[in-house]
Amino acid sequence: MKNEYKKINSTEVPLLQVEHLEKSFGEHQVLTDVDFKVYKGDVICIIGSSGSGKSTLLRCMNMLERPSGGCIYHKENSILGKPAQVAQYRAKVGMVFQQFNLFSNLTVLENCMLGQKRVLKRSAKEAKATSLTYLDKVGMLPYIYAKPHQLSGGQKQRVAIARALAMEPEVLLFDEPTSALDPEMVGEVLAVMRNLADEGLTMIIVTHEMAFARDVSSRTVFMDQGIIVEDESPQVIFTEPKNQRTKEFLSRFLIA
């Protein structure tokens, strides 16, 4: 069952919050005065044209890019300007990348164990047990001793998802997780993500998969030219968007 859409003015304390977020690369302004809240259990799909700032917003939220201005809060605690807090915060905010970012010299199992041992200081026994649990969840248990070059793109991405899950984050960020996959492999990754959504995992997903955003998200965010144009339930975004730019972007998906 799809998670319930939560109004932006909810009295619940957000899990993550950005306020007046700005990001520039030199003189190029990528994000402008972005306000964004994430509540526990949200499945948020961020959509928009290439270059609209979607991935940059995600990377700022995970502090892979340092914002040029504004604030980021984790459970109402600011994480900017405090290196120790940033490290702790990153352990709670997982990331799944377009290009998988697996270590080519490690097996599937070793890829999933490494972060747990180094960041979470888990024992090898505990890290292995946790890794096996999540590799089983994504259907990759038969491949634990394979190296990345022996896997298909879809299998690599499922391993990357298992690796992120093994860190047991509070929220998982996906940066166009299917964009590097052949069309026939997209479905297997989206199926895993659908299952995670059904289980209540908090997720923020930058995606070009409009049907997935429409059917799975509890909130859909449309970005254009570095600003959030609309932040609504998918029912509203995909059937009666308010902004003309949103209507133009989604014209072939709108229900007559």
C-alpha positions in Angstrom: 0.0 0.0 0.0 1.3 3.5 -0.9 2.4 5.6 2.0 0.1 8.3 3.0 0.8 11.8 1.6 1.7 14.2 4.3 0.9 17.9 3.9 3.9 20.2 4.1 2.5 22.0 7.1 2.3 18.8 9.1 3.0 19.2 12.9 5.2 16.1 12.8 9.0 16.8 13.2 10.6 16.3 9.8 13.3 13.7 9.5 15.2 16.0 7.2 14.7 19.6 6.3 16.4 22.1 4.0 15.6 25.8 4.3 16.6 28.5 1.7 19.1 26.1 0.2 21.4 27.6 -2.4 24.1 26.0 -4.5 26.3 27.7 -7.1 29.2 26.4 -9.1 31.2 29.5 -9.9 28.8 32.0 -11.3 26.3 29.3 -12.3 23.4 29.2 -9.8 22.0 25.6 -9.7 19.7 25.8 -6.6 17.8 28.9 -5.6 16.0 29.3 -2.2 14.9 25.6 -2.0 12.7 24.6 1.0 12.1 20.9 1.4 10.9 18.6 4.2 11.1 14.8 4.5 9.0 12.9 7.0 9.5 9.4 8.2 8.0 6.9 5.7 7.9 9.4 2.8 8.6 8.0 -0.6 9.5 11.2 -2.6 10.2 11.2 -6.3 11.9 14.3 -7.7 11.3 14.8 -11.3 12.2 17.5 -13.9 14.3 18.1 -17.0 18.0 17.4 -17.1 19.9 20.3 -15.5 16.9 21.4 -13.3 19.0 20.8 -10.1 17.5 17.4 -9.0 20.8 15.6 -8.4 22.5 18.6 -6.9 19.7 18.9 -4.4 20.2 15.2 -3.5 23.9 15.6 -3.2 23.6 18.6 -1.0 21.1 16.7 1.3 23.8 14.0 1.7 26.5 16.6 2.1 28.4 15.3 -0.9 28.2 18.8 -2.1 28.4 21.7 0.4 25.6 24.2 -0.1 26.5 27.8 -0.9 23.8 29.0 1.4 20.8 27.9 3.6 20.4 25.3 6.2 20.1 21.5 6.5 18.5 19.9 9.5 18.4 16.3 10.7 15.6 16.0 13.3 15.8 19.8 13.8 19.5 19.7 14.4 21.7 21.7 12.0 24.4 19.6 10.4 26.2 22.4 8.6 29.6 23.7 9.8 30.1 20.8 12.2 32.4 18.1 10.7 31.8 15.5 13.4 28.0 15.8 13.0 28.3 15.6 9.2 30.1 12.2 9.5 27.4 10.9 11.9 24.7 12.3 9.6 26.1 10.6 6.5 25.9 7.2 8.3 22.1 7.8 8.6 21.5 9.0 5.1 22.4 6.3 2.5 23.0 7.0 -1.2 22.5 4.8 -4.3 24.3 6.2 -7.4 23.7 6.0 -11.1 27.0 4.2 -11.8 26.8 1.7 -8.8 30.2 2.8 -7.3 31.0 -0.8 -6.4 34.7 -1.7 -5.6 35.8 -3.8 -8.5 38.4 -5.7 -6.5 35.9 -6.9 -3.9 33.2 -9.5 -4.0 29.6 -8.7 -3.7 29.7 -9.7 0.0 32.8 -7.8 0.7 31.3 -4.7 -0.9 28.4 -4.9 1.5 30.6 -5.5 4.5 33.2 -2.8 4.0 31.2 0.3 5.1 29.7 -1.5 8.1 33.1 -2.4 9.4 34.8 0.9 8.7 32.0 3.4 9.5 29.7 1.5 11.9 32.6 -0.5 13.5 30.7 -3.7 13.3 32.5 -7.0 13.7 33.2 -9.1 10.5 30.6 -11.6 11.8 27.9 -9.0 12.4 28.7 -7.2 9.1 28.5 -10.5 7.2 25.1 -11.5 8.8 23.6 -8.1 8.0 24.9 -8.2 4.4 23.5 -11.6 3.8 20.1 -10.4 5.1 19.9 -7.5 2.7 21.5 -9.3 -0.3 18.7 -11.9 0.2 16.1 -9.1 0.2 17.3 -7.8 -3.2 17.6 -11.3 -4.7 21.4 -11.3 -4.9 22.2 -14.0 -2.3 23.4 -16.5 -5.0 26.1 -14.0 -6.2 27.8 -13.2 -2.9 31.3 -14.4 -4.1 31.0 -12.8 -7.6 33.0 -9.7 -8.5 31.2 -6.7 -10.1 32.5 -7.4 -13.6 30.7 -10.7 -13.5 27.3 -9.1 -12.9 24.8 -7.4 -15.2 24.0 -3.7 -14.7 20.7 -4.6 -12.9 22.5 -7.0 -10.6 25.2 -4.4 -9.8 22.5 -1.8 -8.9 20.7 -4.4 -6.6 24.0 -5.0 -4.9 24.5 -1.2 -4.4 21.0 -1.0 -2.9 21.8 -3.9 -0.5 25.1 -2.2 0.4 23.2 1.0 1.3 20.5 -0.9 3.2 23.2 -2.8 5.2 24.2 0.5 6.8 20.6 0.6 8.1 20.1 4.3 7.2 17.1 6.4 8.3 16.6 7.6 4.8 17.9 6.3 1.4 18.6 8.6 -1.5 18.5 7.3 -5.1 20.2 9.4 -7.8 18.6 8.2 -11.1 19.2 4.6 -10.1 18.0 3.2 -13.5 19.6 5.7 -15.9 22.7 3.6 -16.6 20.7 0.4 -17.1 19.6 -1.3 -20.3 15.8 -1.2 -20.6 15.3 -4.8 -19.8 17.2 -4.4 -16.5 15.2 -1.4 -15.3 12.3 -3.5 -14.1 14.2 -5.6 -11.7 15.6 -2.6 -9.9 12.3 -0.8 -9.8 10.7 -3.9 -8.4 13.2 -3.9 -5.5 12.4 -0.2 -4.8 8.7 -0.8 -4.9 9.1 -3.5 -2.2 11.2 -1.1 -0.1 8.5 1.5 -0.4 5.8 -1.0 0.6 7.9 -1.8 3.7 7.9 1.8 4.8 11.5 2.8 4.1 12.0 6.6 3.8 13.3 7.2 0.3 14.0 10.2 -1.9 14.4 9.3 -5.6 15.6 11.4 -8.5 14.1 9.6 -11.5 12.9 9.9 -15.1 10.6 6.9 -14.6 7.3 8.7 -14.6 5.1 5.7 -14.2 7.1 4.6 -11.1 6.9 8.1 -9.6 3.1 8.2 -10.3 2.4 4.7 -8.8 4.9 4.4 -5.9 5.6 7.9 -4.5 3.7 9.4 -1.6 4.9 12.8 -2.8 6.1 14.0 -6.1 8.4 17.1 -6.5 8.8 18.9 -9.8 11.9 21.0 -10.2 12.7 23.5 -12.9 15.7 25.8 -13.2 16.9 25.2 -9.6 13.6 25.7 -7.8 10.8 23.5 -6.5 7.8 24.4 -8.7 5.4 21.9 -7.2 5.5 19.5 -4.2 2.3 17.5 -4.1 0.8 14.0 -4.0 1.3 12.1 -7.3 -2.5 12.2 -7.8 -2.4 16.0 -8.0 0.9 16.2 -10.0 -0.1 13.7 -12.6 -3.7 14.6 -13.1 -4.1 18.3 -12.3 -0.7 20.1 -12.0 -1.1 23.8 -11.1 2.0 25.2 -12.8 2.2 25.6 -16.6 5.8 24.4 -16.7 4.7 21.2 -14.9 1.9 20.7 -17.3 4.3 21.0 -20.3 6.8 18.6 -18.7 4.2 16.0 -18.0 2.0 16.5 -21.0 2.3 12.9 -22.3 1.6 11.5 -18.9 -1.5 13.5 -17.9 -4.7 11.7 -17.7 -7.4 13.3 -19.8 
